[in-house]
Amino acid sequence: MTPLPGGVGLSGLTVYDWEAADGLRGGTPHMHLVCSEAYVVTGGEGSVQTLTATGFASTPLRPGDVVRFTPGTIHRLVNAGGLRLVVLMQNGGLPEAGDAVLTFPAPVLADPEAYRAAATLTGDHAAAARRRRDLAIEGFLALREGGLREFHTAAHRLKRDLLDDWRTRWRAGSLAAAAETGRQLERLRAGDLSHLDHGEVARLKRPEEPVFGMCGLLRPCSVPVPVDVSDPTHPPHPKELSR
């Protein structure tokens, strides 16, 4: 279980300022298969471009804004100047285990080895993260013209072998947190206040140096996960070391 309420994951994010082929600056478009996500804007300005079955949209992001989206929403952060966010992820542990699928062109998505090679950061991580971002934007721009259903099918094919691992993480994380709330409610109903004697405060650790994520430089809070198996296409850091 993550040390955060409800088993969520949390990261600080400074969005990339790299210019892409379409003249916009920002991060790598991707989609989550089972995890909702929320942005809390803490500085700068920009937008999040989204693509769903209902079409393309662009939502402005300014300090104080909170934007949430559900699984199946392809999203791309655009940095118009100093964009910084706090990112909240449902099911802490699942995103770290490869729940995200990047919008690479169809031939890359169709080949697990090609996808793995394109998604994994090797050598100079800054240069590799930028190449990965640019390739995903190439696929994203094509998806805006059509092919979303095919992308969903390819995403499932790439990740289906991880579903048992994800279920283990979900049971130990967000499901366990919800179940504990249920037990507390039953104890309170019975007049048992014993869990109130175990209140505690903890400071979560963050890395001294940011890591290269899909969308920008990340400072993830530590999010323990119940098993050691990680998606080989994603280094084991929240929201994209890969995630």
C-alpha positions in Angstrom: 0.0 0.0 0.0 1.3 3.5 -0.7 1.8 5.8 2.3 -0.6 8.3 0.9 -4.4 8.4 1.6 -6.4 6.0 -0.5 -3.3 4.4 -2.0 -2.7 7.2 -4.5 0.6 8.2 -6.0 2.0 11.8 -6.0 4.8 13.5 -7.9 5.9 17.0 -8.4 6.4 17.8 -12.1 8.2 20.5 -14.1 6.9 20.1 -17.7 9.5 19.8 -20.4 10.2 23.0 -22.4 11.4 21.1 -25.5 9.9 22.3 -28.8 8.2 19.5 -30.9 7.7 19.2 -34.6 4.3 21.1 -34.4 6.0 24.1 -32.7 4.6 23.3 -29.2 6.7 22.7 -26.1 5.9 20.0 -23.6 5.7 16.3 -22.7 5.0 12.9 -24.1 1.4 12.0 -25.0 0.3 8.7 -23.5 -2.8 6.9 -22.1 -3.4 4.9 -18.9 -5.4 1.7 -19.1 -6.8 1.6 -15.6 -5.7 4.6 -13.7 -7.3 8.1 -13.4 -5.0 11.1 -13.1 -5.3 14.6 -11.8 -3.2 17.7 -12.2 -2.9 20.5 -9.6 -1.2 23.5 -11.3 1.3 25.2 -9.0 3.0 27.5 -11.4 3.4 28.8 -14.9 0.8 28.2 -17.6 0.0 25.9 -20.5 -2.6 23.3 -21.4 -3.3 19.6 -21.6 -4.3 18.3 -25.0 -6.6 15.2 -24.8 -7.9 12.7 -27.2 -10.8 10.4 -26.5 -13.6 8.6 -28.4 -15.5 11.9 -28.2 -12.7 13.8 -30.0 -9.8 16.2 -29.4 -9.8 18.9 -26.8 -7.3 21.4 -25.2 -7.8 22.5 -21.6 -6.0 25.6 -20.3 -3.8 25.1 -17.2 -3.1 28.0 -14.8 -2.1 28.2 -11.2 -4.8 26.9 -9.0 -6.5 24.8 -11.7 -7.3 21.1 -11.0 -7.9 18.9 -14.0 -8.8 15.2 -13.8 -9.2 12.6 -16.5 -10.0 8.9 -16.6 -8.5 5.8 -18.2 -8.6 5.9 -22.0 -7.8 9.6 -22.2 -4.7 10.2 -24.3 -3.1 13.3 -22.8 -0.2 15.6 -23.8 1.0 18.5 -21.6 1.9 21.7 -23.4 4.2 24.2 -21.7 3.5 27.8 -22.4 6.0 29.0 -19.8 7.2 27.6 -16.5 4.4 25.0 -16.2 4.7 23.1 -12.9 2.2 20.6 -11.5 1.5 18.2 -8.6 0.3 15.0 -10.2 -2.1 12.6 -8.4 -2.4 9.1 -9.7 -5.0 6.6 -8.8 -3.8 3.1 -7.8 -0.3 4.0 -6.7 1.9 1.1 -7.8 0.0 0.4 -11.1 1.3 3.4 -13.0 4.8 2.5 -11.8 4.3 -1.0 -13.2 3.6 0.1 -16.8 0.0 1.2 -16.8 0.9 4.0 -19.3 1.1 3.3 -23.1 2.9 5.9 -25.2 1.4 7.0 -28.5 4.1 5.7 -30.8 3.4 5.2 -34.5 1.4 2.0 -35.3 4.4 0.0 -36.5 6.2 0.5 -33.2 3.0 -0.4 -31.2 2.7 -3.6 -33.2 6.2 -4.8 -32.2 6.8 -5.4 -28.5 10.5 -5.3 -28.9 10.4 -2.1 -30.9 8.1 -0.5 -28.3 10.4 -1.5 -25.5 13.4 -0.1 -27.2 11.6 3.2 -28.0 10.2 3.6 -24.4 13.3 2.8 -22.4 15.8 5.5 -21.6 19.4 4.6 -22.2 22.6 6.6 -22.5 22.0 10.3 -22.1 18.6 10.3 -20.4 17.7 13.9 -21.5 18.4 13.1 -25.2 16.6 9.8 -24.9 13.6 11.3 -23.2 13.4 13.9 -26.0 13.6 11.3 -28.7 10.9 9.2 -27.0 8.7 12.3 -26.7 9.1 13.2 -30.4 8.3 9.7 -31.5 5.1 9.7 -29.4 4.0 13.1 -30.7 4.4 11.7 -34.3 2.0 8.9 -33.4 -0.3 11.3 -31.5 -0.7 13.7 -34.4 -1.6 10.7 -36.6 -4.2 9.5 -34.0 -5.9 12.9 -34.2 -6.7 12.0 -37.8 -8.1 8.5 -36.8 -7.2 5.1 -35.6 -8.1 5.4 -31.9 -9.7 2.0 -31.7 -6.7 0.4 -33.2 -4.5 2.2 -30.6 -6.6 0.8 -27.8 -6.2 -2.7 -29.2 -2.5 -2.4 -29.6 -2.2 -1.0 -26.0 -4.1 -4.0 -24.6 -1.9 -6.4 -26.6 1.3 -4.8 -25.2 0.2 -4.9 -21.6 -2.1 -7.9 -21.2 0.7 -10.1 -19.7 0.9 -7.6 -16.8 -2.7 -7.8 -15.7 -2.1 -10.4 -13.0 0.7 -8.3 -11.5 -1.5 -5.2 -11.6 -4.3 -7.0 -9.8 -1.8 -8.0 -7.1 -0.8 -4.3 -6.7 -4.4 -3.1 -6.7 -5.4 -5.5 -4.0 -2.4 -4.5 -1.8 -2.9 -0.8 -2.5 -6.1 1.1 -3.2 -8.4 -1.9 -2.5 -6.7 -2.6 0.8 -7.0 1.1 1.7 -10.8 1.1 1.0 -11.2 -2.1 2.9 -9.5 -0.6 6.0 -11.9 2.3 5.9 -14.7 -0.2 6.0 -13.3 -2.0 9.0 -12.9 1.4 10.8 -16.5 2.2 10.1 -17.7 -1.1 11.5 -15.5 -0.6 14.6 -17.0 2.8 15.1 -20.5 1.5 14.7 -19.7 -1.0 17.5 -18.3 1.8 19.7 -14.7 0.5 19.3 -12.4 3.5 19.1 -9.1 1.6 19.3 -7.8 2.6 15.8 -7.8 6.3 17.0 -5.0 5.3 19.4 -2.7 4.7 16.5 -2.6 8.1 14.9 0.8 9.0 13.4 2.7 11.5 11.2 5.2 10.7 8.5 7.3 12.7 6.1 7.6 11.1 2.7 10.9 10.9 0.9 11.6 12.6 -2.4 14.6 12.2 -4.6 17.3 14.8 -4.2 17.6 15.1 -8.0 14.6 15.0 -10.4 14.2 12.1 -12.8 13.3 12.2 -16.5 9.6 11.2 -16.9 7.3 11.2 -19.9 6.0 14.6 -19.2 8.9 16.4 -17.6 11.3 16.4 -14.7 9.7 14.4 -11.8 10.2 14.5 -8.0 8.0 11.5 -7.0 7.1 10.9 -3.4 8.2 7.4 -2.4 5.5 4.9 -3.3 6.3 1.4 -2.0 4.8 -1.4 -4.2 3.9 -4.9 -3.0 5.9 -6.9 -5.6 9.1 -6.4 -7.4 8.0 -7.2 -11.0 8.1 -4.1 -13.1 7.1 -3.6 -16.7 10.4 -3.8 -18.6 9.3 -1.0 -20.9 9.2 1.4 -17.9 12.0 2.0 -15.4 10.7 1.7 -11.9 9.9 5.3 -11.0 6.5 6.9 -10.6 4.9 8.6 -13.6 7.5 7.4 -16.0 11.1 6.8 -15.6 9.4 5.9 -18.0 6.4 6.7 -16.2 
